[in-house]
Amino acid sequence: MDMSEKIVYQYLAAQGFTDVVYEPDGNVMPDFLVDGRIAVEVRRLNQHEETNAGLRGLEEVAMPLSYVVKQVLDSMGPSRSGPSWFVVYEYQRPLPSWQELKRALTRTLKRLGELPDVPQSRINVAPHFDIWLIRSTNDYPMRFLPGACIDHDRGGCVLSEMRRNLEICMAEKSRKAANVQSRYPEWWFVLVDHIGGELTVEELQQLRALVTIEQPWEKVILVNPSHPERGLEL
């Protein structure tokens, strides 16, 4: 099971289900079969961007970017004299290629490393990619350390983002379910919510009014990844 499937398995167990079979038909829909009759399909509820190749999850850039940044920071080596610095980076899509960004960040940090001190202001590294440096108050072996990141493509009104991405996720899964829907009498779509977090009662009511649940889904449920026992039915 991947992490989302593990979270949903914990959710189903917390609801008192004991007959939960993972991938009853192999590596195809559904992800779980509950009590021999309820097909449960799992997905992350994440934010998407539109590209020339179609929709893409924001994390498809965020995750490799964090790896590239850490790789460059590690390559700068130890702090030979003076303080260490936390590198906070902010960005917006589209970004240069990973190789271009890696070279640009390396050049920037090497240039800063030759200075007696580092300015605490925004530094443009590449198109749509800036860094800030924050002096560390503690001693660390490395000169540059990963700090926070700011993704300018994330955010927006939470409920509108949830509605938009729920519609994307439901449309995607509904198309795939069309060929197998007849196998089981009831289908649930359970999404691990990486957008909304803890919704209030009022926010949940508003979201229910915004989202239309269509076949094959009997239930659409949002599960909190930090508290898998908690689920909100739309």
Long-range contacts (C-beta under 8 A, 24 or more apart in sequence): 4-42, 4-43, 4-44, 4-192, 5-31, 5-32, 5-42, 7-192, 7-223, 7-225, 7-228, 8-32, 8-40, 8-42, 8-190, 8-192, 8-223, 8-228, 10-228, 10-229, 11-190, 11-221, 11-223, 11-228, 11-229, 11-230, 11-231, 12-40, 14-228, 14-229, 15-231, 25-180, 25-183, 28-180, 29-173, 29-176, 29-177, 29-180, 30-180, 30-184, 30-187, 33-184, 34-188, 37-184, 37-185, 37-186, 38-184, 38-186, 38-187, 38-188, 39-183, 39-184, 39-186, 39-187, 39-188, 40-187, 40-188, 40-189, 40-190, 41-173, 41-177, 41-187, 41-188, 41-189, 41-190, 42-190, 42-191, 42-192, 43-169, 43-172, 43-173, 43-189, 43-190, 43-191, 43-192, 44-191, 44-192, 44-194, 45-162, 45-165, 45-166, 45-169, 45-191, 45-192, 45-193, 45-194, 45-195, 45-196, 45-222, 46-165, 46-194, 46-195, 47-153, 47-154, 47-161, 47-165, 47-194, 47-195, 48-164, 48-165, 48-168, 49-93, 49-153, 55-168, 58-151, 58-153, 58-154, 61-93, 61-95, 62-149, 62-151, 64-98, 65-91, 65-95, 65-98, 65-101, 65-149, 66-146, 66-149, 68-98, 68-101, 68-102, 68-105, 69-105, 69-146, 69-149, 70-146, 71-102, 72-102, 72-105, 72-106, 72-109, 73-109, 73-142, 73-144, 73-145, 73-146, 74-142, 75-106, 76-109, 76-110, 76-113, 76-142, 76-143, 76-144, 77-142, 77-143, 78-141, 78-142, 78-143, 79-140, 79-141, 79-142, 79-143, 80-143, 82-116, 82-117, 83-135, 83-136, 84-135, 84-136, 84-138, 84-139, 84-140, 84-142, 84-143, 84-144, 84-145, 85-118, 85-133, 85-134, 85-135, 85-136, 85-143, 85-144, 85-145, 86-133, 86-134, 86-135, 86-136, 86-145, 86-146, 86-147, 87-131, 87-132, 87-133, 87-144, 87-145, 87-146, 87-147, 88-131, 88-132, 88-133, 88-134, 88-147, 88-148, 88-149, 88-150, 89-125, 89-129, 89-130, 89-131, 89-132, 89-147, 89-149, 89-150, 90-129, 90-130, 90-131, 90-132, 90-149, 90-150, 90-151, 90-152, 91-128, 91-129, 91-130, 91-149, 91-150, 91-151, 91-152, 92-128, 92-151, 92-152, 92-153, 93-128, 93-153, 94-128, 95-126, 95-127, 95-128, 95-129, 96-126, 96-127, 96-128, 96-129, 100-126, 101-125, 101-126, 101-129, 104-129, 105-129, 105-131, 109-144, 113-143, 158-195, 158-196, 158-203, 159-196, 159-203, 159-206, 159-207, 159-210, 161-195, 162-193, 162-195, 162-196, 162-207, 163-207, 163-210, 163-211, 165-195, 166-191, 166-211, 166-220, 166-234, 167-211, 170-213, 170-214, 170-217, 170-220, 174-214, 174-215, 174-216, 174-217, 177-216, 178-216, 181-215, 181-216, 186-218, 187-216, 187-217, 187-218, 188-217, 188-218, 188-219, 188-220, 188-221, 189-217, 189-219, 189-220, 189-221, 190-220, 190-221, 190-223, 190-231, 191-220, 191-221, 191-222, 191-223, 192-223, 192-225, 193-222, 193-223, 193-224, 193-225, 194-225, 196-222, 197-224, 198-224, 199-232, 204-232, 207-234, 208-234
